[in-house]
Amino acid sequence: MSKTNKELAVEVAIACIESSSNLKYGNGASKDLVNLQTVVTIIKGVHQTLENLDKD
């Protein structure tokens, strides 16, 4: 069974969170984790993009 656009949007958000947690500055310090509002924005943006692509 294929995934819904909502499921795909959440997977993209998870990938963004995971990738940002692996970022390091040149001095070895870690980057701050993505905040909740950023996660919500990613999910909404990706979901809307996928919905628009399905309409084409």
N, C-alpha and C positions, 0 to 999 in steps of 0.2 A: 504494500500500500504506500502511495506517495505521501510526502509530508505536506502539511498545510503551510500557507504563507506565514501564519503566526509562528508555527514551529520553526520554520527556517529563520525568521527574524530573531527568535530567541537564541538559536544556535550561533548566529552571527554575533550577537551581543556577548555570548559566552566566549567566543573566540577573541573578541576585542579585549575582554577582561583578562583572559589568560595571556594574551600577547603583551598587554601593557604591564602585567605583573613581572614579566621577564625582561623588561627594559632596564638597562643600567646606564648611568652617566659615565663619562670618561674616568672619573675618580673612583668608580666602583660602587657609588651610592645607588640605591634603588629609586625608581620613580614611584610617586604616590599611586595608589589604586584608583580606578575609575569611580567617580561618585555616582550615586543613585540617579540623579537627574540626567547624567550623561548616558547611562544605561537605558533609561526610558526613551530618551531622544533617539538613540540608535535603533531600538526596537520599533518605534513608531516610523522612523524614516525608512528603514529597510522594508517593513511591512507595506507601507504606502507605495514604495517603489515596485515591489513584487506585484501588488494589486494592479498598478498601472501597466506593468508589463503583460499581465494576463489579459488586459483589455485589448491589447494590440493584436 
